[in-house]
């Protein structure tokens, strides 16, 4: 009966890898991670340039519409 009042709780142990502990410094970048960072930076730069181009095009179209009298503000 005591067993029913105080059931055994089984807990699965979680092992934290040595490299994931907070006190440890992050792993050093190897050639693969450096390459991925460079690719990611190139993609970010390309996306930023694309957004800037789209903004410029939108402004140019709005300016042309205003100068043609299509938009009355």
Residue pairs with C-beta under 8 A, 6 or more apart in sequence:
18 24
19 27
29 37
62 71
65 71
66 73
